[in-house]
Amino acid sequence: MTDPRPPGAPGPATSFHRRTAAIAGLLPDLREALAGWLNRLGLSEERQEDVVLAGYEAMANSAEHAYRDGAAGQIDVRAESLGDRLTVTVTDYGTWQPPAETNGLRGRGLLLIDTLADHSAKVHREDGTTVTMTWLTGGA
């Protein structure tokens, strides 16, 4: 396959950053922006879907759980493609809430993230939570 860019044109950006209010209704636009950036990287469709779904789940968790009593807050989504590694971080500035017991219909978000990413980690701080998800891309 040939490169569709003219000679000398810059390649796709290797990093992505967006900040939005932690409001569920704003997350689809953020998800689509991440998907568009991933598409420009040339990743396989399956890998793009994994990244978007895991990233969206982390965003939704932040919007739903990080800010108590309807308090306003922000979500930062950062992604970086370096060599054969793609890393996405979702950071909120709210309060960590341990997963609650459910009736089995909810509460699978962190498991989904762990399953879709090649590696994931959660860091809980006094000023928020960061979920870091990493995928090996084979240099794509």
Disulfide bonds with the S-S distance in Angstrom:
none
